[in-house]
Amino acid sequence: MILDLHTHSIKSDDGRAKVNNYCQWIQSRDIGIDGFVLTEHRQFDFESDYSDLAEKYGITILKGAEVETEYGHVLVFGVTEKLYQEFDFSSIGLPLAMVIEKSEKHGAVAVPCHPGRPRVGMHAHIDEYGIPEGVRIVEVYNGGSRGDEDGIAQKLADEQNYLGIGGSDAHIVSHVGRCATEFNHTITTETELVEALNNSEFQAITLKN
């Protein structure tokens, strides 16, 4: 099963894609993914229910979050109400160690995204803060990467023995599915996604759309 683990809708401050338009695009262009995860900036969208859209288009639609830490941006999968109460998702200076600790406490997984990107990627802050503890997975393929950003991310993952995921980082419809993650089993819920990530049953891939 192939999921794009990093997308943004109009719920994000800079997102310009409606979720139904993602579904239409994936179907009409035969994009090679089975679903996507909405990782809205500095929030978790508890309100929206995309089950009807998922059934209509035969697409898995899951939700996560993208938060901001001193090491850059971090995807959080498996967000619950209890985790959401543990720290302020809207903060732009969260301690990465705390995000990892609280996520694991509540059965979630924290994954630094686009770690090779200047300023908002983990690699840019290692000289100042050192290698962070607790990181197991990083995003090695990002659809919005420029230059050698993915190369830097992959080198970091190789050096630190991190596992790698892929996501498009789509903010507009036509970017969905550029990068994704292939899983060994079918995933239909956030709980199953977290379980697969914890069991290392995945690999990052790039797709030509």
Backbone as ProteinMPNN parsed JSONL, in Angstrom:
{"seq_chain_A": "MILDLHTHSIKSDDGRAKVNNYCQWIQSRDIGIDGFVLTEHRQFDFESDYSDLAEKYGITILKGAEVETEYGHVLVFGVTEKLYQEFDFSSIGLPLAMVIEKSEKHGAVAVPCHPGRPRVGMHAHIDEYGIPEGVRIVEVYNGGSRGDEDGIAQKLADEQNYLGIGGSDAHIVSHVGRCATEFNHTITTETELVEALNNSEFQAITLKN", "coords_chain_A": {"N_chain_A": [[0.848, -1.191, 0.0], [0.522, 2.211, -0.823], [1.125, 5.33, 0.508], [0.893, 8.845, 0.61], [2.522, 10.65, 2.865], [2.547, 13.302, 3.659], [0.817, 16.001, 3.341], [-1.029, 19.04, 2.663], [-4.006, 20.85, 3.245], [-6.551, 23.373, 2.578], [-6.943, 23.944, 5.187], [-4.518, 24.434, 6.345], [-2.354, 27.269, 6.818], [-1.013, 28.096, 4.519], [-1.947, 26.425, 2.603], [-3.523, 25.459, -0.443], [-5.242, 23.628, -1.45], [-8.229, 21.769, -1.753], [-9.629, 18.995, -0.042], [-11.359, 17.253, -1.413], [-10.638, 17.888, -4.004], [-8.02, 16.908, -4.133], [-8.646, 14.169, -4.079], [-10.102, 13.9, -6.48], [-8.115, 14.568, -8.324], [-6.169, 12.566, -7.93], [-7.613, 10.336, -8.748], [-8.424, 11.002, -11.421], [-6.006, 11.466, -12.731], [-4.744, 9.137, -12.355], [-2.878, 8.787, -10.279], [-0.267, 7.163, -8.597], [-0.92, 6.315, -5.872], [-2.434, 5.058, -2.865], [-3.645, 6.514, -0.96], [-3.585, 9.352, 1.33], [-2.083, 11.463, 3.849], [-3.209, 14.075, 5.789], [-1.401, 16.62, 6.986], [-1.677, 19.096, 8.711], [-0.458, 22.419, 9.287], [0.808, 23.244, 12.46], [-1.372, 22.353, 14.018], [-4.065, 20.059, 14.812], [-6.6, 18.623, 13.023], [-9.452, 18.008, 14.339], [-12.086, 18.221, 13.653], [-12.935, 17.765, 10.949], [-14.451, 15.334, 8.857], [-13.64, 12.928, 6.687], [-14.622, 10.575, 5.714], [-16.734, 9.96, 3.954], [-15.795, 10.989, 1.529], [-13.541, 9.392, 1.23], [-14.691, 6.876, 0.896], [-16.196, 7.309, -1.435], [-14.237, 7.765, -3.411], [-12.567, 5.648, -3.081], [-10.215, 5.913, -1.614], [-7.747, 6.111, 0.879], [-7.877, 8.322, 3.532], [-6.162, 9.967, 5.878], [-5.227, 11.617, 8.995], [-2.793, 13.836, 10.355], [-0.262, 15.852, 11.86], [1.766, 18.821, 11.5], [4.311, 20.117, 13.254], [6.347, 22.7, 14.836], [9.702, 22.849, 15.795], [12.774, 23.432, 17.671], [14.575, 22.187, 16.118], [13.52, 22.347, 13.63], [10.832, 21.482, 11.343], [8.346, 19.007, 12.148], [6.633, 16.025, 11.57], [3.73, 14.597, 12.992], [2.258, 11.597, 13.696], [-0.696, 9.818, 14.516], [-2.08, 11.377, 16.344], [-3.864, 12.14, 19.27], [-6.591, 13.249, 21.377], [-5.652, 13.427, 23.983], [-2.87, 13.607, 23.601], [-2.839, 16.014, 22.225], [-3.41, 17.771, 24.223], [-1.117, 17.852, 25.661], [0.91, 19.574, 24.762], [1.389, 22.793, 23.181], [0.33, 22.842, 20.073], [0.375, 24.92, 18.276], [2.599, 26.421, 18.764], [5.784, 27.828, 17.795], [8.234, 27.092, 18.655], [8.77, 24.556, 19.827], [10.304, 22.101, 21.968], [12.127, 19.537, 20.485], [12.781, 17.093, 21.719], [10.822, 16.914, 23.69], [8.487, 16.784, 22.135], [8.867, 14.313, 20.88], [8.96, 12.636, 23.146], [6.396, 13.039, 24.373], [4.769, 12.266, 22.266], [5.407, 9.531, 21.967], [4.571, 8.652, 24.463], [1.831, 8.748, 24.202], [1.301, 6.967, 22.21], [1.912, 7.823, 19.64], [3.835, 8.865, 16.707], [6.7, 10.746, 16.035], [8.18, 12.487, 13.397], [10.839, 14.039, 11.984], [10.603, 16.284, 9.295], [11.518, 17.032, 5.851], [14.433, 17.174, 6.434], [16.794, 18.056, 5.289], [16.488, 20.644, 4.525], [17.199, 24.153, 4.45], [17.075, 26.136, 7.408], [14.338, 25.258, 8.248], [14.723, 22.578, 8.479], [16.034, 19.629, 10.1], [18.808, 19.07, 9.846], [20.016, 21.541, 9.542], [20.32, 22.53, 12.073], [21.905, 20.971, 13.596], [24.639, 21.503, 14.047], [24.497, 23.495, 15.951], [22.888, 22.439, 18.037], [23.483, 19.748, 18.238], [23.235, 16.149, 17.592], [19.954, 15.086, 17.789], [18.279, 13.281, 20.409], [16.343, 10.289, 20.354], [15.154, 10.323, 17.835], [13.923, 8.3, 15.278], [12.95, 7.98, 12.748], [13.047, 9.742, 9.689], [12.001, 12.09, 7.179], [12.973, 11.307, 4.076], [12.481, 11.634, 1.387], [11.032, 14.334, -0.13], [8.497, 16.045, -1.738], [8.7, 18.745, -2.249], [11.323, 19.438, -2.195], [14.432, 21.078, -2.961], [17.376, 21.377, -5.032], [19.991, 19.682, -3.425], [18.616, 18.818, -1.198], [17.148, 16.482, -0.497], [19.199, 14.667, -0.796], [20.928, 15.407, 1.269], [19.247, 14.797, 3.395], [19.019, 11.999, 3.1], [21.683, 11.216, 3.451], [22.061, 11.985, 6.106], [20.234, 10.24, 7.309], [21.425, 7.787, 6.67], [23.868, 7.994, 8.044], [23.02, 8.177, 10.71], [21.506, 5.965, 11.073], [18.742, 6.135, 10.658], [15.373, 5.363, 9.779], [13.505, 5.877, 6.718], [10.907, 7.948, 5.388], [8.568, 8.989, 2.807], [7.024, 11.879, 1.382], [4.808, 14.144, -0.303], [4.585, 16.785, 0.489], [2.615, 18.426, -0.41], [0.965, 21.408, -1.269], [-0.636, 22.327, -3.145], [-2.983, 20.925, -5.466], [-1.878, 19.538, -7.713], [0.582, 18.611, -6.878], [0.406, 16.419, -5.249], [1.382, 13.143, -4.264], [3.956, 13.107, -5.341], [6.129, 12.206, -3.884], [6.228, 9.385, -1.709], [5.242, 6.777, 0.627], [5.782, 3.358, 0.858], [4.033, 0.647, 2.133], [3.995, -2.544, 3.846], [1.572, -3.677, 4.435], [-2.028, -3.331, 4.311], [-3.398, -0.176, 5.173], [-5.722, 1.533, 7.045], [-6.4, 3.208, 9.092], [-5.322, 5.747, 11.479], [-4.169, 4.52, 13.664], [-3.308, 2.054, 12.628], [-1.426, 3.034, 10.87], [0.518, 4.145, 12.597], [1.303, 1.794, 13.879], [2.494, 0.394, 11.763], [4.622, 2.109, 11.167], [6.038, 1.959, 13.575], [6.778, -0.683, 13.469], [8.569, -0.755, 11.468], [7.774, -1.296, 8.845], [7.986, -0.365, 6.058], [8.961, 1.723, 3.224], [10.541, 4.528, 1.73], [9.529, 6.15, -1.267], [9.777, 7.504, -4.61], [7.649, 9.03, -7.034], [6.601, 9.314, -10.427], [4.593, 11.725, -11.663]], "CA_chain_A": [[0.0, 0.0, 0.0], [1.334, 3.418, -0.959], [0.503, 6.522, 1.076], [1.614, 10.123, 0.674], [2.432, 10.941, 4.299], [2.791, 14.72, 3.974], [0.027, 16.886, 2.486], [-1.711, 20.152, 3.333], [-5.224, 21.343, 2.609], [-6.831, 24.771, 2.89], [-6.921, 24.105, 6.651], [-3.213, 25.013, 6.657], [-2.317, 28.7, 6.5], [-0.522, 28.316, 3.158], [-2.468, 25.381, 1.729], [-4.49, 25.94, -1.438], [-5.929, 22.464, -2.011], [-9.347, 21.169, -1.041], [-9.431, 17.556, 0.057], [-12.071, 16.594, -2.504], [-9.866, 18.083, -5.233], [-6.952, 15.902, -4.098], [-9.233, 12.891, -4.463], [-10.425, 13.958, -7.909], [-6.859, 14.578, -9.077], [-5.562, 11.238, -7.819], [-8.393, 9.419, -9.57], [-8.44, 11.369, -12.842], [-4.654, 11.366, -13.285], [-4.233, 7.811, -12.018], [-1.687, 8.932, -9.434], [0.01, 5.843, -8.052], [-0.983, 6.202, -4.417], [-3.698, 4.531, -2.353], [-4.194, 7.45, 0.003], [-2.707, 10.425, 1.785], [-2.245, 11.939, 5.223], [-3.268, 15.536, 5.902], [-0.555, 17.031, 8.118], [-1.865, 20.544, 8.72], [0.534, 23.163, 10.056], [0.608, 23.733, 13.828], [-2.723, 22.023, 14.483], [-4.647, 18.791, 14.391], [-7.98, 18.882, 12.619], [-10.373, 17.041, 14.925], [-13.454, 18.471, 13.207], [-13.286, 17.296, 9.605], [-14.69, 13.909, 8.637], [-13.464, 12.681, 5.258], [-14.964, 9.174, 5.442], [-17.572, 9.878, 2.756], [-14.906, 11.187, 0.38], [-12.689, 8.213, 1.128], [-15.503, 5.792, 0.338], [-16.586, 7.665, -2.796], [-13.115, 7.66, -4.339], [-11.752, 4.474, -2.799], [-8.911, 6.434, -1.207], [-7.544, 6.247, 2.323], [-7.582, 9.702, 3.946], [-5.827, 9.999, 7.301], [-4.846, 12.945, 9.477], [-1.682, 13.984, 11.274], [0.03, 17.266, 12.119], [3.151, 19.271, 11.32], [4.623, 21.086, 14.305], [7.633, 23.373, 14.652], [10.597, 22.694, 16.929], [14.063, 24.111, 17.511], [15.279, 21.462, 15.064], [12.769, 22.444, 12.393], [9.471, 20.966, 11.294], [8.205, 17.605, 12.538], [5.326, 15.409, 11.365], [3.27, 13.753, 14.1], [1.222, 10.657, 13.275], [-1.349, 9.173, 15.645], [-2.466, 12.405, 17.314], [-5.09, 11.933, 20.031], [-6.965, 14.411, 22.183], [-4.759, 13.494, 25.139], [-1.594, 14.146, 23.136], [-3.051, 17.418, 21.862], [-3.433, 18.548, 25.47], [0.198, 17.792, 26.298], [1.698, 20.755, 24.406], [0.714, 23.734, 22.285], [0.672, 22.526, 18.685], [0.526, 26.154, 17.501], [3.866, 27.058, 19.099], [6.815, 27.692, 16.76], [9.519, 26.786, 19.281], [8.639, 23.387, 20.694], [11.501, 21.262, 22.081], [11.956, 18.282, 19.771], [12.816, 15.977, 22.673], [9.519, 16.851, 24.334], [7.517, 16.317, 21.142], [9.094, 12.869, 20.736], [8.585, 11.968, 24.4], [4.944, 13.076, 24.55], [4.172, 11.468, 21.2], [5.561, 8.123, 22.316], [3.741, 8.415, 25.652], [0.433, 8.584, 23.787], [1.203, 6.033, 21.103], [2.087, 8.503, 18.353], [5.196, 8.838, 16.163], [7.182, 12.048, 15.573], [9.119, 12.294, 12.295], [11.339, 15.278, 11.375], [10.374, 16.3, 7.847], [12.509, 17.746, 5.022], [15.565, 17.499, 7.325], [17.891, 18.679, 4.558], [16.104, 21.984, 4.093], [17.718, 25.238, 5.291], [16.252, 26.795, 8.432], [13.222, 24.488, 8.797], [15.09, 21.166, 8.487], [16.824, 19.224, 11.26], [20.241, 19.122, 9.577], [20.491, 22.922, 9.671], [20.451, 22.906, 13.482], [22.721, 19.989, 14.308], [25.881, 22.137, 14.501], [24.209, 24.282, 17.159], [22.262, 21.672, 19.119], [23.924, 18.366, 18.261], [22.306, 15.132, 17.108], [18.891, 14.942, 18.787], [18.008, 11.937, 20.888], [14.985, 9.785, 20.209], [14.682, 10.28, 16.452], [14.048, 6.979, 14.655], [12.519, 8.061, 11.354], [13.025, 11.081, 9.099], [11.499, 12.146, 5.811], [14.125, 11.371, 3.174], [11.985, 12.123, 0.1], [10.022, 15.378, 0.022], [8.151, 16.524, -3.068], [9.015, 20.159, -2.408], [12.758, 19.652, -2.007], [15.198, 21.715, -4.03], [18.805, 21.084, -5.003], [20.407, 18.417, -2.817], [17.996, 18.683, 0.119], [16.871, 15.069, -0.225], [20.489, 14.004, -0.644], [21.374, 15.696, 2.638], [18.382, 14.031, 4.284], [19.374, 10.586, 3.005], [23.003, 11.057, 4.062], [21.839, 12.055, 7.548], [19.581, 8.994, 7.7], [22.418, 6.719, 6.584], [24.864, 8.17, 9.106], [22.432, 8.005, 12.032], [20.686, 4.745, 11.09], [17.322, 6.457, 10.68], [14.513, 4.886, 8.709], [13.066, 7.0, 5.904], [9.594, 7.992, 4.755], [8.43, 9.952, 1.729], [5.772, 12.62, 1.303], [4.865, 15.178, -1.336], [4.531, 18.144, 1.048], [1.751, 19.142, -1.353], [0.114, 22.52, -0.855], [-1.563, 22.462, -4.257], [-3.468, 19.609, -5.87], [-1.038, 18.848, -8.695], [1.827, 18.119, -6.285], [0.176, 15.239, -4.412], [1.924, 11.889, -4.753], [5.301, 13.193, -5.916], [6.892, 11.268, -3.066], [5.283, 8.648, -0.879], [5.802, 5.702, 1.438], [5.168, 2.071, 0.552], [3.887, -0.191, 3.322], [3.849, -3.969, 3.584], [0.213, -4.113, 4.71], [-3.084, -2.34, 4.128], [-3.554, 0.758, 6.283], [-6.985, 2.255, 6.916], [-6.588, 4.094, 10.245], [-4.099, 6.324, 12.033], [-3.582, 3.515, 14.557], [-2.577, 1.103, 11.788], [-0.257, 3.745, 10.342], [1.52, 4.197, 13.669], [1.807, 0.444, 14.088], [3.399, 0.071, 10.655], [5.831, 2.908, 11.353], [6.779, 1.408, 14.713], [7.29, -2.004, 13.108], [9.524, -0.563, 10.365], [7.24, -2.006, 7.686], [7.772, 0.66, 5.036], [10.119, 2.31, 2.562], [10.262, 5.774, 1.014], [9.627, 6.012, -2.724], [9.411, 8.67, -5.422], [6.735, 8.667, -8.109], [6.526, 10.262, -11.534], [3.191, 12.051, -11.939]], "C_chain_A": [[0.883, 1.24, 0.0], [0.556, 4.632, -0.466], [1.446, 7.71, 0.966], [1.437, 10.633, 2.1], [2.545, 12.419, 4.655], [2.035, 15.602, 2.984], [-0.665, 17.955, 3.328], [-2.942, 20.572, 2.535], [-5.395, 22.827, 2.935], [-6.943, 25.012, 4.393], [-5.577, 24.676, 7.114], [-3.151, 26.449, 6.152], [-1.858, 28.973, 5.07], [-0.99, 27.238, 2.188], [-3.54, 25.926, 0.795], [-5.304, 24.812, -2.055], [-7.091, 22.03, -1.124], [-9.203, 19.655, -1.095], [-10.153, 16.82, -1.069], [-11.334, 16.76, -3.834], [-8.644, 17.174, -5.287], [-7.488, 14.559, -4.597], [-9.523, 12.837, -5.957], [-9.156, 13.867, -8.759], [-6.214, 13.198, -9.087], [-6.285, 10.247, -8.728], [-8.274, 9.732, -11.061], [-7.079, 11.223, -13.499], [-3.999, 10.019, -12.996], [-2.906, 7.901, -11.27], [-1.478, 7.635, -8.657], [0.072, 5.755, -6.544], [-2.372, 5.697, -4.022], [-4.352, 5.463, -1.347], [-3.177, 8.487, 0.416], [-3.046, 10.818, 3.206], [-2.201, 13.456, 5.212], [-2.53, 15.958, 7.162], [-0.584, 18.563, 8.201], [-0.868, 21.214, 9.664], [0.011, 23.566, 11.435], [-0.798, 23.495, 14.364], [-3.015, 20.566, 14.179], [-6.125, 19.024, 14.173], [-8.895, 17.782, 13.154], [-11.757, 17.109, 14.278], [-13.824, 17.77, 11.906], [-13.422, 15.774, 9.55], [-14.654, 13.657, 7.127], [-13.869, 11.266, 4.859], [-15.825, 9.023, 4.195], [-16.736, 10.038, 1.488], [-14.038, 9.95, 0.147], [-13.446, 7.052, 0.49], [-15.853, 6.064, -1.126], [-15.459, 7.411, -3.794], [-12.247, 6.427, -4.11], [-10.343, 4.828, -2.384], [-8.841, 6.516, 0.314], [-7.144, 7.692, 2.635], [-7.381, 9.707, 5.458], [-5.383, 11.404, 7.69], [-3.663, 12.847, 10.435], [-1.486, 15.459, 11.552], [1.48, 17.549, 11.75], [3.402, 20.379, 12.329], [6.029, 21.639, 14.093], [8.457, 23.301, 15.935], [11.896, 23.469, 16.692], [14.925, 23.428, 16.461], [14.564, 21.547, 13.72], [11.422, 21.755, 12.486], [9.433, 19.458, 11.512], [6.778, 17.144, 12.269], [4.986, 14.549, 12.575], [2.097, 12.914, 13.606], [0.635, 9.966, 14.501], [-1.761, 10.148, 16.728], [-3.803, 12.04, 17.958], [-5.413, 13.194, 20.814], [-6.045, 14.557, 23.395], [-3.385, 14.033, 24.74], [-1.733, 15.632, 22.833], [-3.06, 18.321, 23.086], [-2.063, 18.641, 26.137], [1.072, 19.003, 25.967], [0.934, 21.574, 23.381], [1.168, 23.494, 20.856], [0.925, 23.782, 17.859], [1.84, 26.874, 17.765], [4.894, 26.846, 17.99], [8.188, 27.366, 17.357], [9.462, 25.603, 20.225], [9.966, 22.632, 20.793], [11.266, 19.909, 21.406], [11.913, 17.101, 20.729], [11.47, 15.802, 23.362], [8.454, 16.328, 23.38], [7.641, 14.807, 20.961], [8.602, 12.126, 21.975], [7.063, 11.908, 24.558], [4.24, 12.249, 23.488], [4.245, 9.983, 21.555], [4.696, 7.747, 23.518], [2.311, 8.099, 25.258], [0.29, 7.746, 22.524], [1.302, 6.651, 19.729], [3.555, 8.409, 17.921], [5.543, 10.222, 15.631], [8.304, 11.844, 14.558], [9.589, 13.645, 11.752], [11.193, 15.23, 9.854], [11.348, 17.247, 7.155], [13.746, 18.156, 5.831], [16.745, 18.134, 6.607], [17.625, 20.11, 4.149], [16.712, 23.053, 5.007], [16.655, 25.772, 6.236], [15.169, 25.909, 9.039], [13.481, 22.982, 8.786], [16.06, 20.847, 9.607], [18.322, 19.398, 11.038], [20.81, 20.516, 9.81], [20.779, 23.318, 11.113], [21.352, 21.959, 14.272], [24.027, 20.602, 14.809], [25.66, 22.895, 15.806], [23.75, 23.415, 18.322], [22.752, 20.231, 19.239], [22.877, 17.423, 17.689], [21.218, 14.932, 18.158], [18.686, 13.49, 19.182], [16.559, 11.553, 20.575], [14.449, 9.723, 18.796], [14.935, 8.886, 15.872], [13.798, 7.026, 13.155], [12.609, 9.513, 10.905], [12.446, 10.984, 7.689], [12.693, 12.327, 4.867], [13.744, 11.833, 1.774], [10.849, 13.106, 0.343], [9.761, 15.998, -1.339], [8.459, 17.977, -3.32], [10.493, 20.47, -2.283], [13.397, 20.296, -3.234], [16.663, 21.309, -3.899], [19.081, 19.718, -4.398], [19.77, 18.19, -1.451], [17.673, 17.235, 0.463], [18.159, 14.271, -0.067], [21.055, 14.196, 0.75], [20.567, 14.878, 3.635], [18.763, 12.554, 4.279], [20.73, 10.314, 3.643], [22.892, 11.069, 5.588], [21.218, 10.751, 8.045], [20.571, 7.831, 7.685], [23.405, 6.784, 7.747], [24.298, 7.843, 10.483], [21.55, 6.761, 12.148], [19.204, 5.031, 11.23], [16.613, 5.708, 9.557], [13.97, 6.089, 7.953], [11.66, 6.843, 5.366], [9.629, 8.997, 3.614], [7.067, 10.612, 1.757], [5.906, 13.763, 0.321], [5.03, 16.58, -0.773], [3.655, 19.036, 0.153], [0.953, 20.236, -0.656], [-0.891, 22.859, -1.955], [-1.839, 21.069, -4.819], [-2.48, 18.855, -6.751], [0.26, 18.295, -8.117], [1.64, 16.826, -5.493], [0.779, 14.004, -5.078], [3.298, 11.961, -5.377], [6.272, 12.266, -5.187], [5.904, 10.595, -2.12], [6.026, 7.57, -0.094], [5.043, 4.425, 1.145], [5.188, 1.186, 1.796], [3.643, -1.643, 2.931], [2.411, -4.458, 3.721], [-0.774, -2.979, 4.424], [-3.231, -1.489, 5.379], [-4.825, 1.56, 6.057], [-7.232, 3.239, 8.047], [-5.25, 4.675, 10.686], [-3.393, 5.324, 12.95], [-2.764, 2.497, 13.768], [-1.34, 1.744, 11.18], [0.861, 3.789, 11.379], [2.14, 2.828, 13.897], [2.809, 0.058, 13.007], [4.709, 0.842, 10.771], [6.683, 2.345, 12.494], [7.401, 0.058, 14.393], [8.249, -1.968, 11.922], [9.087, -1.26, 9.081], [6.962, -1.04, 6.534], [9.091, 1.008, 4.359], [9.666, 3.546, 1.806], [10.435, 5.54, -0.476], [9.337, 7.36, -3.387], [8.569, 8.18, -6.593], [6.787, 9.728, -9.197], [5.065, 10.5, -11.878], [3.072, 12.858, -13.222]], "O_chain_A": [[1.87, 1.311, 0.733], [-0.534, 4.926, -0.957], [2.648, 7.589, 1.2], [0.333, 11.005, 2.499], [2.629, 12.76, 5.835], [2.55, 15.916, 1.911], [-0.857, 17.797, 4.534], [-2.912, 20.637, 1.306], [-4.499, 23.457, 3.496], [-7.03, 26.16, 4.829], [-5.506, 25.327, 8.156], [-3.815, 26.803, 5.178], [-2.265, 29.967, 4.47], [-0.482, 27.149, 1.071], [-4.363, 26.751, 1.192], [-5.979, 25.01, -3.065], [-6.956, 21.934, 0.096], [-8.713, 19.103, -2.08], [-9.614, 15.861, -1.622], [-11.395, 15.881, -4.692], [-8.264, 16.714, -6.364], [-6.865, 13.899, -5.429], [-9.223, 11.843, -6.618], [-9.127, 13.18, -9.78], [-5.766, 12.72, -10.129], [-5.655, 9.425, -9.393], [-8.049, 8.832, -11.87], [-6.992, 10.897, -14.682], [-2.842, 9.792, -13.349], [-1.946, 7.194, -11.579], [-2.433, 7.077, -8.116], [1.012, 5.184, -5.992], [-3.349, 5.884, -4.748], [-5.485, 5.23, -0.927], [-2.05, 8.505, -0.079], [-4.139, 10.548, 3.705], [-1.262, 14.052, 4.685], [-2.98, 15.684, 8.275], [0.37, 19.234, 7.807], [-0.487, 20.657, 10.694], [-1.068, 24.144, 11.566], [-1.349, 24.333, 15.077], [-2.313, 19.921, 13.399], [-6.816, 19.56, 15.039], [-9.09, 16.754, 12.504], [-12.518, 16.145, 14.353], [-14.927, 17.236, 11.785], [-12.617, 15.036, 10.119], [-15.526, 14.114, 6.388], [-13.501, 10.801, 3.78], [-15.663, 8.056, 3.45], [-16.935, 9.326, 0.503], [-13.833, 9.523, -0.989], [-12.906, 6.335, -0.353], [-15.812, 5.157, -1.957], [-15.695, 6.903, -4.89], [-11.299, 6.186, -4.857], [-9.387, 4.142, -2.747], [-9.797, 6.953, 0.955], [-6.186, 8.215, 2.066], [-8.321, 9.477, 6.219], [-5.189, 12.268, 6.835], [-3.551, 11.903, 11.217], [-2.439, 16.236, 11.488], [2.311, 16.643, 11.695], [2.787, 21.443, 12.268], [6.799, 21.123, 13.284], [7.979, 23.642, 17.017], [12.083, 24.081, 15.64], [15.89, 24.01, 15.967], [14.967, 20.881, 12.767], [10.931, 21.477, 13.58], [10.347, 18.73, 11.123], [5.822, 17.796, 12.691], [5.848, 13.856, 13.116], [1.08, 13.443, 13.157], [1.365, 9.575, 15.412], [-1.791, 9.79, 17.905], [-4.754, 11.674, 17.267], [-4.59, 14.104, 20.898], [-5.699, 15.671, 23.788], [-2.801, 14.833, 25.47], [-0.841, 16.419, 23.152], [-2.75, 19.508, 22.987], [-1.874, 19.42, 27.071], [1.886, 19.419, 26.791], [-0.04, 21.108, 22.792], [2.266, 23.897, 20.472], [1.62, 23.72, 16.845], [2.168, 27.836, 17.07], [4.886, 25.813, 17.32], [9.19, 27.365, 16.642], [10.045, 25.643, 21.309], [10.685, 22.531, 19.799], [10.302, 19.215, 21.73], [11.089, 16.201, 20.563], [11.026, 14.677, 23.593], [7.611, 15.52, 23.77], [6.633, 14.103, 20.895], [7.912, 11.112, 21.867], [6.508, 10.847, 24.843], [3.231, 11.602, 23.768], [3.249, 9.267, 21.451], [4.154, 6.643, 23.575], [1.65, 7.282, 25.898], [-0.735, 7.812, 21.846], [0.83, 6.071, 18.751], [4.405, 7.935, 18.674], [4.775, 10.808, 14.868], [9.263, 11.119, 14.822], [8.801, 14.341, 11.112], [11.603, 14.265, 9.208], [11.924, 18.139, 7.779], [14.073, 19.34, 5.908], [17.621, 18.702, 7.261], [18.459, 20.729, 3.488], [16.735, 22.871, 6.224], [15.477, 25.845, 5.888], [15.093, 25.818, 10.265], [12.572, 22.195, 9.05], [16.833, 21.711, 10.021], [19.033, 19.829, 11.946], [21.959, 20.656, 10.229], [21.419, 24.342, 11.352], [21.537, 22.131, 15.477], [24.483, 20.251, 15.897], [26.541, 22.929, 16.666], [24.168, 23.624, 19.461], [22.468, 19.563, 20.233], [21.772, 17.84, 17.344], [21.531, 14.635, 19.311], [18.897, 12.581, 18.378], [15.671, 12.406, 20.541], [13.394, 9.132, 18.567], [16.044, 8.361, 15.973], [14.348, 6.233, 12.39], [12.278, 10.418, 11.671], [12.416, 9.908, 7.092], [13.339, 13.375, 4.865], [14.584, 12.366, 1.049], [9.831, 12.761, 0.943], [10.693, 16.427, -2.02], [8.481, 18.416, -4.47], [10.881, 21.638, -2.266], [12.97, 20.091, -4.37], [17.133, 20.95, -2.819], [18.485, 18.718, -4.799], [20.316, 17.453, -0.63], [17.899, 16.803, 1.593], [18.21, 13.312, 0.703], [21.596, 13.264, 1.344], [21.113, 14.332, 4.594], [18.823, 11.926, 5.336], [20.908, 9.292, 4.305], [23.536, 10.277, 6.275], [21.625, 10.219, 9.078], [20.557, 6.988, 8.581], [23.735, 5.766, 8.355], [25.003, 7.297, 11.332], [20.924, 6.528, 13.182], [18.479, 4.255, 11.853], [17.2, 5.453, 8.506], [13.971, 7.203, 8.478], [11.26, 5.759, 4.94], [10.586, 9.758, 3.467], [6.07, 9.983, 2.112], [6.999, 14.296, 0.131], [5.546, 17.468, -1.451], [3.918, 20.227, -0.015], [0.351, 20.021, 0.396], [-1.863, 23.579, -1.728], [-1.03, 20.154, -4.666], [-2.267, 17.658, -6.555], [0.974, 17.572, -8.812], [2.626, 16.199, -5.105], [0.698, 13.838, -6.295], [3.775, 10.956, -5.905], [7.124, 11.626, -5.805], [4.872, 11.169, -1.774], [7.251, 7.464, -0.143], [3.813, 4.402, 1.176], [6.229, 1.004, 2.427], [3.155, -1.937, 1.84], [2.058, -5.514, 3.197], [-0.386, -1.817, 4.31], [-3.197, -1.999, 6.499], [-4.994, 2.19, 5.013], [-8.174, 4.028, 7.979], [-4.187, 4.171, 10.323], [-2.164, 5.286, 13.004], [-1.667, 2.119, 14.179], [-0.32, 1.081, 10.995], [2.016, 3.502, 11.066], [3.35, 2.709, 14.086], [3.849, -0.534, 13.298], [5.78, 0.298, 10.504], [7.907, 2.268, 12.382], [8.425, -0.312, 14.969], [8.686, -3.009, 11.431], [9.919, -1.755, 8.32], [5.821, -0.918, 6.088], [10.172, 0.654, 4.829], [8.544, 3.603, 1.303], [11.348, 4.837, -0.908], [8.725, 8.242, -2.784], [8.749, 7.065, -7.081], [6.994, 10.907, -8.912], [4.373, 9.588, -12.332], [1.967, 13.226, -13.62]]}, "name": "protein", "num_of_chains": 1, "seq": "MILDLHTHSIKSDDGRAKVNNYCQWIQSRDIGIDGFVLTEHRQFDFESDYSDLAEKYGITILKGAEVETEYGHVLVFGVTEKLYQEFDFSSIGLPLAMVIEKSEKHGAVAVPCHPGRPRVGMHAHIDEYGIPEGVRIVEVYNGGSRGDEDGIAQKLADEQNYLGIGGSDAHIVSHVGRCATEFNHTITTETELVEALNNSEFQAITLKN"}
